[in-house]
Amino acid sequence: MSDMMVAREQLRSIVERIERLEEEKKAIADDIRDIYAEAKANGFDTKVLRQVVTLRKKDMTERQEQEAIRDLYLQALGMLPDFEEDSSAPTA
């Protein structure tokens, strides 16, 4: 019976810790939202600001790899100039 009480208390403790962290997470998310609102009020583009924050989380190699793949996809969709077909020599 005492094992059941220990397990119950342990479970309660775990759940309460998770709940406390969820509350902290919500408070932090609210703070971040307020900072983005401040940035927008000061004329910053918040979409671009979010992208900058995301890029700063990645190391240079990871960013370069993703940019290369993105550019490849954009080129395949005709959204970037195709440098192989683009010739600087005049055509006759």
Backbone bond lengths (Angstrom), bond angles and torsions (degrees), N, CA, C in turn:
res aa  C-N    CA-C-N  psi(-1)  N-CA   C-N-CA  omega(-1)  CA-C   N-CA-C  phi
1 M - - - 1.445 - - 1.525 110.98 -
2 S 1.333 117.62 -35.98 1.460 119.77 -178.39 1.525 110.69 -70.71
3 D 1.341 117.28 -30.05 1.460 120.22 175.44 1.529 110.53 -62.40
4 M 1.324 115.47 -37.57 1.466 121.01 179.03 1.533 110.24 -65.38
5 M 1.321 117.39 -38.72 1.464 121.84 179.68 1.532 110.02 -67.89
6 V 1.330 116.86 -41.87 1.465 121.15 179.10 1.527 109.58 -62.67
7 A 1.317 117.05 -46.00 1.462 121.52 179.82 1.525 110.21 -62.85
8 R 1.322 117.55 -40.41 1.459 121.73 179.74 1.530 110.53 -63.85
9 E 1.325 116.63 -44.82 1.471 121.12 179.87 1.534 110.79 -66.79
10 Q 1.309 114.86 -39.19 1.463 119.37 178.03 1.529 110.50 -63.50
11 L 1.307 116.58 -43.94 1.455 121.92 178.40 1.527 110.51 -62.81
12 R 1.325 116.65 -45.78 1.464 121.40 178.82 1.533 110.18 -59.38
13 S 1.317 116.97 -43.07 1.458 121.59 179.39 1.531 111.24 -62.05
14 I 1.314 116.09 -43.93 1.468 120.53 179.34 1.520 110.41 -62.28
15 V 1.316 117.20 -47.22 1.462 121.60 -178.75 1.526 110.21 -62.68
16 E 1.323 118.04 -42.73 1.464 121.38 -179.82 1.530 111.44 -65.36
17 R 1.322 117.01 -38.22 1.468 120.00 177.38 1.522 111.01 -65.26
18 I 1.336 115.83 -41.96 1.471 119.82 177.50 1.524 109.95 -62.24
19 E 1.318 117.10 -45.02 1.464 120.64 179.66 1.529 111.37 -60.74
20 R 1.314 116.61 -41.89 1.466 120.92 179.61 1.528 110.60 -63.32
21 L 1.322 116.45 -43.49 1.462 120.50 178.14 1.529 112.20 -66.08
22 E 1.326 116.85 -36.72 1.469 120.15 176.21 1.528 110.69 -62.57
23 E 1.328 117.22 -39.16 1.463 121.18 176.67 1.528 110.46 -64.26
24 E 1.321 116.89 -43.12 1.462 120.75 178.01 1.524 110.82 -63.67
25 K 1.335 115.96 -40.06 1.453 120.89 179.53 1.531 110.53 -62.19
26 K 1.325 116.73 -41.65 1.459 120.79 178.40 1.521 110.67 -64.91
27 A 1.327 117.40 -41.50 1.466 121.11 179.45 1.532 110.08 -63.32
28 I 1.326 117.22 -41.41 1.468 120.89 178.45 1.526 110.25 -65.84
29 A 1.326 117.68 -42.60 1.464 121.33 178.54 1.531 110.16 -60.86
30 D 1.330 117.18 -39.24 1.467 121.24 176.79 1.526 110.58 -63.85
31 D 1.323 116.79 -41.48 1.472 120.84 178.38 1.528 110.87 -62.76
32 I 1.328 116.60 -43.22 1.466 120.99 179.29 1.526 109.78 -63.38
33 R 1.314 117.26 -42.66 1.465 121.42 178.16 1.528 110.36 -59.83
34 D 1.335 116.71 -40.83 1.469 121.12 178.40 1.530 111.13 -63.24
35 I 1.330 116.90 -39.72 1.466 120.25 179.74 1.529 110.50 -66.39
36 Y 1.339 117.27 -40.90 1.462 119.51 176.79 1.529 110.82 -64.32
37 A 1.328 117.44 -37.54 1.474 120.82 176.92 1.533 110.13 -63.81
38 E 1.316 116.79 -40.06 1.462 121.31 176.87 1.530 110.62 -63.08
39 A 1.331 115.61 -43.50 1.466 120.20 179.04 1.528 110.18 -61.58
40 K 1.328 116.82 -43.26 1.463 121.15 179.61 1.526 110.16 -63.85
41 A 1.322 116.99 -41.30 1.466 120.91 178.90 1.525 111.46 -63.72
42 N 1.328 116.86 -26.05 1.459 121.60 178.73 1.524 112.79 -92.11
43 G 1.343 116.66 8.76 1.449 121.30 173.46 1.521 116.14 92.24
44 F 1.314 117.72 7.01 1.464 120.07 178.62 1.526 110.30 -83.58
45 D 1.322 116.23 147.34 1.462 122.52 176.54 1.520 107.47 -82.33
46 T 1.317 116.68 111.51 1.468 119.73 -173.39 1.526 112.58 -71.83
47 K 1.327 117.99 -27.85 1.469 119.08 176.21 1.523 110.11 -63.30
48 V 1.322 115.34 -46.03 1.459 119.96 179.73 1.524 110.17 -67.68
49 L 1.307 116.67 -38.94 1.459 121.01 177.97 1.527 110.96 -59.82
50 R 1.317 117.17 -41.86 1.475 120.84 176.88 1.530 110.96 -63.04
51 Q 1.339 116.22 -39.59 1.462 119.78 177.93 1.525 110.97 -64.06
52 V 1.329 116.35 -40.84 1.464 120.62 178.91 1.524 110.23 -62.00
53 V 1.329 116.48 -44.59 1.470 120.50 179.31 1.526 109.84 -61.05
54 T 1.313 117.09 -42.71 1.467 121.17 178.76 1.524 111.20 -63.52
55 L 1.336 116.84 -43.48 1.464 120.41 -179.88 1.525 111.85 -64.30
56 R 1.327 117.07 -36.29 1.463 120.13 -179.03 1.526 112.39 -67.42
57 K 1.312 117.26 -19.03 1.464 121.11 178.21 1.533 111.69 -76.56
58 K 1.335 116.21 -19.12 1.464 120.65 -175.18 1.526 109.78 -99.41
59 D 1.328 115.47 151.35 1.466 117.46 176.05 1.532 109.25 -80.77
60 M 1.315 115.52 165.63 1.466 122.34 -173.50 1.526 111.98 -57.25
61 T 1.306 117.93 -42.41 1.468 121.27 -178.34 1.525 110.88 -63.30
62 E 1.314 116.15 -45.31 1.467 120.16 179.82 1.531 110.50 -62.64
63 R 1.339 116.93 -42.18 1.469 120.47 178.18 1.526 110.90 -62.24
64 Q 1.330 116.64 -44.31 1.464 120.12 -178.83 1.531 111.42 -63.79
65 E 1.323 116.63 -40.51 1.464 120.13 178.61 1.520 110.79 -63.21
66 Q 1.334 116.49 -44.84 1.461 120.13 -179.82 1.526 111.54 -66.18
67 E 1.330 117.18 -38.99 1.465 120.69 177.86 1.524 110.82 -64.07
68 A 1.334 117.09 -40.80 1.465 120.74 179.62 1.526 110.49 -63.85
69 I 1.308 117.21 -43.73 1.471 121.10 179.00 1.525 110.25 -66.28
70 R 1.346 116.91 -43.23 1.462 120.78 178.43 1.526 110.03 -59.49
71 D 1.341 116.74 -45.74 1.461 120.04 -179.71 1.525 111.38 -63.60
72 L 1.328 117.09 -38.30 1.463 121.06 176.57 1.527 110.63 -60.31
73 Y 1.334 116.61 -45.91 1.465 121.03 178.82 1.526 111.04 -63.43
74 L 1.324 117.05 -44.47 1.464 120.64 -179.85 1.520 110.97 -63.60
75 Q 1.319 116.41 -40.02 1.454 120.47 178.24 1.530 110.11 -64.49
76 A 1.325 117.53 -42.45 1.466 121.42 179.49 1.526 111.20 -63.00
77 L 1.324 116.84 -29.41 1.462 121.24 179.31 1.527 112.47 -89.21
78 G 1.326 116.67 2.75 1.454 120.47 179.48 1.522 113.91 76.61
79 M 1.302 116.63 20.14 1.456 121.04 -177.89 1.528 111.96 -96.19
80 L 1.332 117.45 -6.81 1.460 123.94 174.64 1.521 107.44 -130.05
81 P 1.325 117.38 151.71 1.466 118.14 177.69 1.521 111.25 -64.45
82 D 1.308 115.30 142.13 1.453 121.06 177.45 1.522 107.59 -88.78
83 F 1.301 117.19 105.66 1.457 121.83 -172.81 1.525 112.59 -68.83
84 E 1.324 119.03 -23.00 1.450 120.83 178.60 1.522 110.80 -71.12
85 E 1.324 117.39 -38.61 1.446 122.06 -179.20 1.520 111.07 -83.28
86 D 1.305 116.92 -24.84 1.458 121.81 -177.89 1.522 108.80 -78.82
87 S 1.290 116.70 111.66 1.454 120.88 -178.85 1.519 108.61 -112.73
88 S 1.327 116.39 135.64 1.459 119.70 179.80 1.523 111.26 -82.06
89 A 1.320 117.23 -11.96 1.472 121.00 178.76 1.512 109.44 -76.81
90 P 1.330 116.78 137.94 1.470 119.38 179.42 1.529 110.95 -66.38
91 T 1.306 115.75 145.95 1.472 120.81 178.82 1.510 108.40 -96.71
92 A 1.340 116.26 150.30 1.457 120.70 -177.31 1.482 111.60 -97.08
